[in-house]
Amino acid sequence: MSIFRHISTKPWLLDERPANVIHPGLASRTSTTKSGLRLFLGVITALFALLSVAYIENTTLAYWTPLLEPQLLWLNTAVLVLSSLTIQRARNLAAKDLPVQARRLLITSAVLAVAFLFGQMFAWLELLQLGYFASVNASYAFYYLMTALHGLHIFGGITVLVFALDRAYREDNVDTIKRTVQLCATYWHYLLLIWVVLFAMMLMDNGSILDKI
């Protein structure tokens, strides 16, 4: 009888499994997703680390002229911080089995991320209108390159958020929503960290931070 019971078991139906049993395929998929995210974050770290080293080395050269950071970057940074805070709140709510509230904050985080991208575009336009093109000096070439790459990763993050929202609305499994939001939050916080490092590096180049102390 036990062999027939084993054959008739449907492991893909959560309702027919004991609450304390996790399907090995699901656990393996979750582990693989986390490993993939760690690998991707490692690639991002290597990319921006190389750019940062090149940026710092060029600041010591005679031809280097410190770039003029648009004041709008401060507002953009605040918007990205708010986006990171809202997705962290969504993560906490999902952990408390409150998916509806988590969905609302995911939408807010996505909207703030879009606002950040538009803010970065307006900062570009401000510099271009003043005649600070990439060809003017290497500092501006680095600025456009670094902010463009970061913006592409933010756009990718928005895509991930949309995927998380779609899953949150379609999935009834709270555990699945938790895992998705958790991975999104990890990626989002990392993008915020990358931007803070880049922005601080650009400010230190022209002494803006030292002047404010």
PyMOL commands that set and color helices and strands:
alter all, ss='L'
color gray80, all
select helices_A, chain A and resi 2-8+14-16+24-58+72-95+99-129+138-170+174-205+208-212
alter helices_A, ss='H'
color red, helices_A
deselect
rebuild
show_as cartoon
